[in-house]
Amino acid sequence: RLRVYRPTHPNGRAVLVIGGGGYFRIQLWKESTPAAQWLQRSGYTVFELIHRLPGDGWEAAAPFMDAQRAMKIVRHRADEFGIRSDRIGILGFSAGGHLAGYTALKPDHAFYAGTDRIETASARPDFAVLLFPVVTLRQPYETTRTRREIVGREPSLAAQELWSLDTHASKDAPPMILFSSADDQTTPPGHNFALFEALNRAGASVEMHIFSAG
């Protein structure tokens, strides 16, 4: 499901916003909704994603299906919303940052079979903003709820690699900006360090900011 926030003075740009919550809930009120309202005031047309959750009985890939499909819907209907189809970004917090990052880095992965006209649109965002994202499911960051919901408590090394964002860094990644706070005990800056280094090494456009408290 998508909540749409239309700006009073549109700038032709759009953002798909995703709250965190460890893939067992979605932090709307303190993450994605305030961000959507702030971006709306800044002229962006905003789409707040309320995706399916594995804990509700859906398969672990369901959030990734929903995010990919949402990007395609927004791009396919760009004219209707008065936005440029080449100025559509994605923004996510924590687990939502993991989901946004995976969508940005693996836009062509076939998470589901679709045949309608919407499927002709690209799922690749034109830019990505990741705020204290879960990046890696490997040690020493194996304690996140994100990891448990997506790959279980005792995943194989292959599964950990497959669902870690830095594994998929490439020069073709959309421009990314990463944010962390040094006092974050759940998703410490080490997550973003891993992604920044992988993207920078691959020759992608990436920028990182770390705050002392957040």
C-alpha positions, 0 to 999 in steps of 0.5 A: 500500500502507498500513501501519497503526499502531494506538495503545494509547490511541486518540484517534479521530484519524488521519493519512496519513503520506507520506515524501519521496524526490523521487518516485524513492524513498520515505524510510521509515526516516528520515521517514515511519516515525519520524513514524508511530511518534511519532503512534501513541504520541500516540494517532493511528491512522496510515496510512503510504503506500507509493505507486507511483513514476514511475521504476518505470514508472508514469505521473507521476500514479500517486502522486497516484492512490494518495494520493487513493485512500488518503484515501478508503479511510481515511475509508470504513473509519473505523468499522472503525479506530475513528476519526472520519471528520471527524478524518483528516489528512495529513502529508508530507515534501519530495516527500511534502509536495508529494503531501500538499499536492496531495491537500489542495488538489485532493481532487476532481481526477479522477486515476482512474476509480473506481466502488466504494463507497469512491469515495463518500468524500471525499479531502479531509483535515481538516488537513495538515502539510507538512514542508519540502515541494516547493511550486513547480516554477517558477524559481528552484526548478527543480532538484528531483528532484520537478520532473524526475519529475513534469513532466520536464527542460524542462516548459512553463510551464503544466505548472509552474503546474499542479503547483505547490501555491500555484497551487491555494490557496483559502479552502476548503483544509483548515487547514495547518501548514508547517515549514521550516529555514533551512539546507535547500539542497534545499527552502529556506523559499522554497517554504513562503513561496510557499504560506503567502502564497497560502493567507493571501491566499485566506483559508485557515487556515495557520501556518508555522514556520521553524527556523534548522537542521533 
